[in-house]
C-alpha cells in the first residue's frame, strides 16, 4: 500500500483534534443520491470519508440523499451498499436516509418562516430564474417575498400535504437578492412533488432540496467533517447560513477537495444512464462502464481501486489523471497476486505428427514464477490448440514464432518444428503440422540449442471451452466530452471469441483471477454456467512484439461474391438462432454488422440473455428496423421499444414507430425550440459556457435531448446548439 500523504484534510483533522474541537471525535459521512450506481469518481469520496474515519478511530455514516423520489430506486440503494462493501468498508449501525429526518426538517423550515427568514413563493421556476439577476447585476425581489409569515406557514403545510398543484409553489430562504454569491439569492429549499417515495411512501408531497437537507443531516448526526468535492464550494456559505439561522449548536465544517477525473471516461450520471438506456452497454454493471459494479464485474480487485485513490491524492485543484495510470495499477496488482495458466483466445489446431493418436502425458508447472501460488498438472497430447497469431506462412523480419521449417518451444513442454500449414480456400490457417523433439522435455535441449521463440498452448483433450470477452475502453478518445460524446464511442470496445483454457482453471475458486500467459488477465463472468464458461479480460499484457505483427495470410485472388455474414471464430459465440436471424436480416438488405450489434445489445438485453429457441422476430422485420435507423427515421434509443413489440407480435417496424411516437426529431424549428428551452432553463451554465467553459457543450446536449425525450437527431441537435451558442 502506498505510504499515506499528510494532505490538507489530514492536517485539518489533526489540528482540530489537537485543539479539542469536536471533543477529538472524527465523524464523516458518505451521502450518495440513489439515482444511479457509484462510479470510479465516487470511489475517491468514498475512500476519503470511510478511510479517514477509520484512520483516526472515528466512524463514517452511510446516508442516502433520497430527496428526489422521481429519480431514485431501491435497486440503486442496494447497489451502492454492495459497492461500499466490495471496497472493504462498513458503516456498521450507522445507515441513514434523508427521509429519516423529513419531519424534523419540516419543523426547522417552519422555524425559519416564523423568524421571517423564509417564505412561500408562487413564481414558476422560469420566472424565478428570470428575476435572479446575473453575476454583475442584482436580482429582483419576488412579489411574494414579504407575505405574512402566518400565510407562508399555512401554505407550507398545504405544500407538504399535497393540497396545492405540483410545481405551483416553493419555499424560499429570505437572504439577499443582491448577494454576489448567486447561491444566496433567496434559494428555494422545498418544492412540491406528488411522487411515491421508495422509503416513506406517499406521506409527503413536498421534498427538501439538497443544500437545505444536507447541512441539517450533518448537524442531526453530529458529523464533524463534511467533506465534498469542489463544485460545492459556493454552497458552503448557504450551508453555514441555514445552521446559523436555525441556531444549531453543532456546526459541522464543510471542506472541499478536487474531484477525480480520468481520461477516456465520462462520469456524469446522466450520460451513464443514457449509455444504459440507449443500449451502448448492457446495464450499469457492463464491464466497460466506469461504475464500481462494472469494475467489479470486469474483475478489477478492490485493492487496486483503493491504491489508485491513495496515489492520486487529495488536492484543492481539479485535474485529470490518465487512464493508463489506473490501468497500470490494476495490472501491477494482478501481476503480484494471480496464478498463471494457459489459454488460447483465437485457436488453431496444432497436430504433432510423430506422436501416436492416444499419446497422453502431463507437465508439473508452477502457477507463478515468484509468488507461492501452487502448482498444477498440465495435460499434453498429439492435438493442441495454439494462437492463430503465432503462425505465419511468410514470417516477417524479426518473427519468433511458428512458420514452415521453424522451431519453437511449447511453454514448459517440448521443442516443435513446423512441417506444414494447412489453409482453406480463403487462405485462412486451419491446421498446423509439426514434429516434436522428445529429448527436449521440460523446454530445454541437451545440445544447448535455443529455439526462435516460446508459445503457449492447450491440449485439445480435456480443454475447457470458453467464450472470451475482450474488453477495451468504451470511448476512443481521451476526452469523450469533446463534441458529442456519443460520437466518441469505441466501436471495438468489446470483441468476443471462442477459445480454450487448460483444465486447471476448472479447479480454481469461482472468483479467481488468472493470467493467461501472454494474453492478459481474466476472470469468470457472472454469465458463466456449469456448461458454458465465460471469461472477461480485465487487462492486457504489454506486448513487446506489437510492431512485428505479420500481415494476414492471403489466398490467391478469387472471383468476387456478394457480401455474406462472417462465420469465422469471432461469430462462433453467437447462438444458432441469432446467426440465423442475422443471416436472414442480411438477406433482406440489412448490413450484417448492424444486425449483429442489435442482436448482441438490444435484443439480448430485452430477452435477458442469448436467443436460444422460439424467437418470434423475423429477419425482414429486423431489416426493416435497421432501415429506419439508416434513414435517420429513428435513433438507437428507439430500437428496444420496437423490439419489445416485435417479440410479442408480427408488425411492420415503421408502423410500430408511428404508433409509439418514436420518430427522431430532426425538424430545425422543433430542435430550435428545444435548444431555446434548454438554454433558458440553465442561465448559470450558459454564462459559464460563454465565459470559456466549452466542456459544458455536453451538458447542453443532454439537456436538449431531455427536452426532446431522447428522440432528437444527435447531429442535427449538435448543429443547432452550436449555432445558438455562437
N, C-alpha and C positions, 0 to 999 in steps of 0.2 A: 504494500500500500504506500502511496505517495506520502512523504513527510508533510505534516499539516503546516500550512502557511498561516501566520498570525495576521490575517486580513482585518479590515477595519471593523467588521461586525464582531469578530472575536475580541478585538481591542475594546470595543464599546461595552460588551458584556462584562469583561474583566474589570473595566473601570467602574461600572455600576455595582458589581459585586464588592469591589474594594471600598466603595463609599457607603455600602449598606442599603443602597436603593433597592426597593422591592424585597428587602429582607434577605438578600442573597439568592432569591429564587430566580430560576430561568424557566419561563413558561412560554412556549411558542405555539403556533397553530399552523396547520396546512388547510386552507379553505377553498377547495375546488368547487366549481359550479357543476352539478351533474347533468350537463348538456352535451357531453361527448366523452371520449376516452382521453386519458392522460397521454402526453407525448414527451419526447426527449427534452423539450424545453421545460415542461413541468418538473422533470426529474431534478433539475437544478434547485428549484424552490423546495421540492420535497426533501431532497438530501440536506439542504441547508437547515430547514426547520427541524426535521427529525434528528439530523446529525448533531446540530449544536445543542439541542436539548439533552441528547444522550451524552455528549461530551462533557457538559457542565452539570451533570447529575440532576437535570430537571425533567420536564415532560413536554410532549408535543401533542396537541389535540388535533384529531381529525374532525373537521367541521364542514359540512356540506352547505354551500351558499345556495339554498333552494328557494330563492325569492322570485323566480320566474317560471311558474308551472307549465307555461305553454311550450317550453323548450327542454324540459327536464324529464328524466325517466329513471325508474328503478334499475333498469339494465345498466345505466351509467354508474349508479351508486355502487352496485356490486362489482362492476368492472374496475372502478377506482380502488376499492378495497383490495381486490386481488393484486392490482399493480403495486400497491404500497407494501403488501406482504411479500410479494416477489422480490422487491428490492431489499427486504430484510428488516423492515421497520414495523413497529407495533404501537398502536395508540392505547392499548390496554382498555381501561374502562372509560376512557375519555373520547367517546364518539358522540358528536353533537350535530344538530341540524339548525340552520337559521330559523326554521319553522318552530323549533322548541321554544323560541322567545317571542313569537308573534304577539302574544297577549301583553308581555312586558314592553315590547317596542311600541305597541299602540298606546299604552298608558304614558310612556315617555313622550310620544307625539302629542298627546293631549296636554301634557305639561308645557311643551313648547308653545302650543296655541294659547294657553292661559297666560303665559308670560308675554304674549304679543310677539313671539319670535317665529310664528308660523301661521299660515292662512290657507284656506281652501280657494283654489283658483279655478275658474271656468274657461280660461283660454284654451284653445286647442294647442297641440304641440307645435303646429306650424306658426300660429300666432305668437306663441311663446318665443320661438326661435327668432321670429322677425323683430321682436322687441328686445332681444338680448343685447344688441349692440355688436361692436367689433372690438378688436384688440386696441384700437385707437379711439373708439367712440363709446360713451356710456350707454347703457341700456335704458329702456323706458319702463317705468313702474306699471304693473298690471292695474287695471281699474278695480280689481277685487282685493288689492293689497291691504287696504285699510278697513275691510269689512269687520264688524264687531266680532270679538273672539267667541262670543256665545253662538253666533251664527256659524262660524267655522267649526266649532265643536259639534254642533248638530249635523252639519253637512258631512263632517269626517265620519261620524258614526253611520250615516247613510251610505257613505262610500264602503265602509267595512262590511256592512250588512247586505250590500247589493241592491240598495234602493235607488241607485242612480245608474244611468246608462254607462256602459264601458267606454272609456276614453273621454267622458264628459267633464271630469274633474280631476285635479291633482292636489295634493297637499304640498305646499312650498315653504321652504325656510325663508324668513324675512331677514335678509342680511344687508346687501348694498348693491343696487343695480349699476353703480359706477365703479365697483371694485376692479382694480387692474387684473386680478385673478378671476377669469370668467367663470370658474367653478363656484365662486362665491356670489354670483348674481342671482339670488333667490332661486336656488336649485330645487326642483321638485324632489320629494323623497317618499311619496306614496302615490301609486297610480291604481286605477280601477281595472280589474281583470276578472271577468266571470269565467274562471277556469277551475277545473278539478285539480287539486294538488295531490301529488303522489304520496305525501306523508299525512296531511291533515284533511284530506277530502275536500268538501265544499264549505267548510266552516268560514273561510274568509273570501271576500270579494274584492279586496284591495290589498296590495302587497307592497312592502317597503323596497326601496331601491338600494343598490349595493353600498353607496357611500354612507348612508344612514345606518343600515343594518350592520355593516362590518365593524365599525368602531364600537357600537353597543355590544355586539357579540364578544369582542375582545375584552371589553370592560366587565361584562357579566361573568366571564370565565376567568378573570384575573390574569389574563395574558400580560406578560412583561415586555416581550419583544415582538412587535407586529412587523414582520419582515415581508416586503413585497417588492415587485420589480419597478423599474424607473418610471414607467408610464403613469404610476400613481403619485408621483412626486407633487404635482399640482393639487392633488386631492388631500394632501396631508393637512393643509390649512383648514379644510372643511371637516376632516376627521377630528381635529382638535376643537373646532368650533362647537360641534354637536356635544362633545363631552363637557366642555366648559359651560355651555349654555344650560345644560341639564344639571350642572353642579355635581358631576360624578367625582367621588373621592379617588377612585382608582383610575389612573390615567396611563394606559399603555403608550409606548412610544413607537411611532411608525418610522421605519428605516428602509430606504430603498437601495436596491442593488441592480446591477446590469442584468438584462435578460441574456439567455443563451441563444445565439444564432449559429446556424450551421449552413454551409453551402449545400446545394443540391436538394434542399428540403424546404417545404412550406409548413408552417406551424399554426396558421390560422385555423381555428376550429371550423369556421365557415367553409374554408377551402377543403379541409379534410372531410367534412360532411359531404361536400359536393363530389369529391372523389368517390365516396362510397355510393351516394345516390345515383351518380351518373355512370356507374359501372366501370370506372377506370381501375378499381381494385375490387377485391371480393371481401368486403367487410372491413371493420375497424381493425381487426387483427391480421389483415393481409400482411405477410412478411415484408412487403415493400413500403408499408406505412411507417412513419416515424413515431407511431404510438408505442407506448411501453408494451401493450398487448401484441403489437406487430413484432417488436424486437424479441419478445419472449417466444413467440411462435417461430420466428426465424431461427432461434437457437442461441441468441446472444446470452451470455451469463450475466446475472445482475451485478457480479463483482466488477465487470468491465464498465458498466454504466456508472457505478459509484466512483470508480477510479477516474473515469473521464471527468465527472463533475468536480472532483477534488483537484485534478490537474488544471482544468480550465480556470479555477479560482473564482474569487468574489471580488468584483471591481465596481467602480461607480460610473463607468462609461461603457455604453453598449459596444459590442464588437462581434464580428462573425468568425467562427472557427472553421477551418477547412475540414470537410468530411473525412478526408484522408487521415487526419489525426485521430478521430474517433475510431475509424476502421482499423487503424494501426494498433490501437489499444485492445480492440476486440481480438485481433489476430494474435497479439502477444499473449493475452490471457489464455486463449485456446492452445497456443503452441506449448505452453508450460503445463497444461492441465488435462489434455485429452489424449486418449490412446490412438494408435495408428493402425489402420487396416487397409486392405487394398480393395479398390472398387473401380469399375470401368463404366464411364459415363456414355460413351458413344462406341459400342462394341463392334469388333470384327473378329472372326474366328481365326485362331492360330492352331494349325494341326502339326504335331511333331511326328514326322513320318517314320522315324526309326524307333518309335515306341509301339508296343503292342496295344491293341484296342482296349484291353482290360487293365492296362497299367494303372496302378494306384499306389501312391506314397504320400508322405506329408513332411512338412518342414516346421521345426520349432522356432518361431520368430518372436522377437520382443515387440511389445506394444509401444515402446518409446525408447529412443537411443540414450536418454539421460534419466528421466524420471522413472521411478519404480512403479510401473503400471501393469506389471504382469507379462505373461507370455501367452501365445496361442498356437494351436496346431493348424497349419495351412495345407489343405489337400492339393495334390498335383497329379495330373494325368496327361493323356495324349492330346485332349482337346482343351484349349484355353481360350479365354476372352482377353483381348488386348485393345488399347485405344486406337481408333481409326487414325488419329493424328500422329501416331507413332510409326506409320507406314508411308513410304514414298516409292513410287515406281522410278522416278528420276530425282534422286536426292539433291538438294541444293548445296551450295558451298557451306561447310560447317555442320552438315547434318550428322547427328549422332544416334540415330535410331535405326529402325529396320528398313532395308532396301535389298533388292536381289543381290545375293552374294555377300551381304554384310552380316557381321556377327555382333550380337548384343548380349548383355546379361539380363536374364529374368531375375528380378529382385529376389535375393535370398534363395535362389534355386539353381539354375544351370545357365551356361552359355548356350545360345542357339544361333544357327546360321540360316538365313533366309534362302530357300531354294526356289521359290517362285511365289508369284502373287496372282490370284485369280480375280478377274473383273467381269462385270456384267456388260450388256450391250451399250450401256451409257458410260462405261469407263469407271464405274463405282467399284471399289475394292469390296469383294465379298468373302475372300478367304486368303489367308497367308499360310504358306507351307514352309516348314523348316526342319532341320535336324538338330539334335542336342548332343553335347559332349558329356558323356557320363562321368568323366574324370573331374568335372568342374562343379560337382555337387556342393551346394552352400554358397556358390557365386565366386569361387576363386579357382585359378588354374595352376596345376603343379609345375607347369613350364614357365610360369610368370607372365604369360601374355595377358594383355588387358583389352577388353572389347571397346568399341567406339562409344557405347553408352549403356545405360541401365533403364529398363522399362518395367512398369508394374503389370500385373496380370491377375486373373481369377480363373481357377479351374472350372470348367463347364459343369462337371459332376458335383452336385451339392451347392452350386452357386445360388444365391438368393436374388430373385428378380426384383428390380427396383424401378419405381418412377422417380427420376431425379428432377427436382425443380431448381433450376439455376437462376437465382435471383440477382438482379443488379439494381442500380439506383433507379428510382421511379422517375426522376427528371434528368434530362440530358444536358442541362446547362447549370453552372454553379449558382446562378441567380434566377430561379424559376419565375420570380415575380417581374422580371424584365419583359415587359409586354404582357400578352395574355398567357398566364401560367398554364392554361390548358394546351397551348401550342408547344409547350416545352416538355411535355411528357416523353419519356424514353420508350420508343416502340419495342425495344429489346430488353425491357426490364424483367421479363420472365421468359426463359426458354425451358421447355420440358423435353426430356429424353427418356428412353428406356434403356436400362443397363443392368449391371450385376455387382454384388459385393460378395466377398468371401463369407462363408457360413459363420465365422467367428462373430460377426455383427449380431446374428440372431441370438447369441448367448449373453449379450450385454444387457444392462438395465434399460428400461424403456426410455429414460430421459438422458441417455448417454450421448455425448457429442464425440465425434471421431474426426480424425484427419484421414481422408482418403489420399494416400500418398500421391503427391504431385498434382492432385486435382482440387484440393481445398478442404474446408471444414464443413461437416454436415451433421444433421441430426434428424431424428424421426419426426415427421409432421403428424398433426392430430388426425389427418385423413387416413393414416395407415390403419389397416385391418389385419386380422390374423392371416389373411390370404394375399394381401396386397401391401407391400412396403413402400412408403413414400418418404424420400429424404430431401430436406431443404439444404441448399448450400448457404451456409452462414457467411462465409468469406472465402475469397480465393487465396491461393498462394502466390508469392512473387515468382513469375515465370522468367527465368534468365534467358530462355531461348525465343522469346516472343518475336524478335525481329527476324528470326531464321525460319519462320513457319513456311512450309512449302506450299506451292500453288496446288489447287485440287487436281487430281488425276483427270486427264481429258481423253475422251474416246475419239475415234475418227469421226469426221463430220457426218451427220445423218440428215435425212430429209426432214424438214420442219413439220411438226404436228401441232394440232390445236392444243392450247393450254389445258392441262389436266391437274387435278388435285394431287399434290405430292403424297406418296405413301412411304416415304423414307423413314428413318428412325425417329425423327422428331414428331411424326404423326402416329407412331405405334401406340402411344399412350391414350389416344382418342378411343372411345368405345366404338364398337361396330355400328351401333345405331347413329352415333354422332358422325362418323365418317360417311355413312350412307346419306344422312341429311345434308352434309356439306357438299358431297358429290352431286346430289340432286339439285341443290340450290345453284351450284356452279353450272350444271347443265341447263338450268333455266335462265342463265345470263348473269348471275351474281359473281363478284370477284371471290375466289376461294379463300383468300386470306381474311377478308372481311367476314365471310360466313363463319370461318373458324374462330375468329375473335369473338363474335356474338355468341357462338355456342359455348365457348370457354368462360366468358364473363357473364353476360346477362342470362343466358338460358340455364347454365349450371346453377347460378345463384337463385333463380326462380324455382328450380327443381330441388335445390338443396344438395346437389351433387351431380355426378355424371349421368347422362341419359343412358339407361340400360335397355329398357324394353317399353313397348306400348306408348311410344312418343306420338302425340296426336298431330304435331305440326308437320306440314308437307314442305318439300323443297321449294315449290313455286311460291308458297306463302313467305318463306324466309327470303327468297329472291325479291319478292315484291317489297318487303320491308327494307331490304338493302337499297333498292332503287329509290325509295323515299329518302333515305339517308344521302345517297349520292346526288340526288336532285336538289338537296337542301330543303325539302319539304318539312323534315323533322331534324332535330339534333339527337345526339346519342342518349340523352336522358329520357327520350320518349320510347326507346326500344323495349324496356322491360314492361311498361303498361300494355303495349301492343302484344308482347309475348304472353302476358298473363291471360289475355282474351283468347289468343290462338291456341293455347294449351287446353282450353275448355271447349272450343267450337270452331268449325271451319269459318273463315271470314277473309274478306279482301282487306289487307293491311291499310289501304287508303281509306276504306270505309270506317275502320276502327279509329284511325287518326282523326277523321272528321267527327265521329260520334263523341270521342273523348276530349275534343278540343286541344289536340296535341301539336297542331301545326306550328312550325317555327315562325316566329315573328321576325320579318325582315323589312317590313314597310318602314321607310325612312321617317314618316310622320309619327308612327306609333313609337318607334325607337327614340325619336327626339323627345317625345312627351315623357317617356320613361327616364331618359337621361336628365331632363329638367327636374323631374320629381326627386330623383336620387341626389342631385346636387343641392337642391333646396333643402332637403332633409338633413344635410350634413355640412353646415356652413363652416364649422371649425376645421374639418378635414379639407374642405375646398380652399380655405385661406392658407392652410399649411402646404397644400399642393402647389398653389400659385406662389408660395414663398420659397419653393425649391424642393419640397419633399416629393419627388417624382415617383417614389416607390408606392405612393397611395393610388396609383393608377389601378393596381389590382384590387384595392378596396372598392373603388368606384365601380369597377367592372362587376364585382359581386353584388353591389347594391342595385345596379341596373338589372342584372339577371333576376334578382329577387323581385323587383317591380314587375318583371315580365314572367314571373312564376317559372323561371328556368327555361322558358321557351324562346328566348332570343337567339338570333343567329350571332354566335360569338364574334365573327369577323366584322359583321355589319355593326354590331354594338360597339366594338372597339373603334371603328372608324368614326361613328357619330360622336362617341365620347371624346375622342382626341380632338375632333373639330370644336366641340363645345368648350373644352378646357384650353383651347388655344395652344 
